[in-house]
Each structure stands twice: as structure tokens, then as C-alpha cells.
């Protein structure tokens, strides 16, 4: 299986993570997903009154410069980690 296929498989698995998954971890996944699929941030930072979108933008900005492949690998690793944590709780 190629990296792209594995990434897509784990993107689907991420949707089944428990509701108890922390916002911090969801934001990490979001940032890595956007970096893997879009690349570096290409929009302006949302305003102070839009906290949710601002947090998502910040999470994406935090992984700026990572290659698409590196972001995909990090995303897969993070989903695996969260699945293991969910299974052991």
C-alpha cells in the first residue's frame, strides 16, 4: 500500500475516534491533514472573535514547512497513537 492510500485509510479511521479525543489532539490532526492535502497555510489568520477557526489555523501554521509526505506520516502515527489510547481506556 502506498503512502497516499494509507493516509486516506487513516483519515477515515480518524473519523471514528471517540468523542473523548481532546481538542488539542483534534487540532494536531487537523493541522497535519491540511499540510498533507493543501501544503503551507494559504489564508489569513481568522480574527480574534472567531476562536474555533483561529485555533484550527494556528494548528495548521504550526506544521508549516513539513513536506506532504512528512505530514502524512505524522498524521498516520498520530491516529495510531490515539486509537491505542482509546483502546486501552
Order of alpha helices (4+ residues) and beta strands (2+ residues): alpha-alpha-alpha-alpha
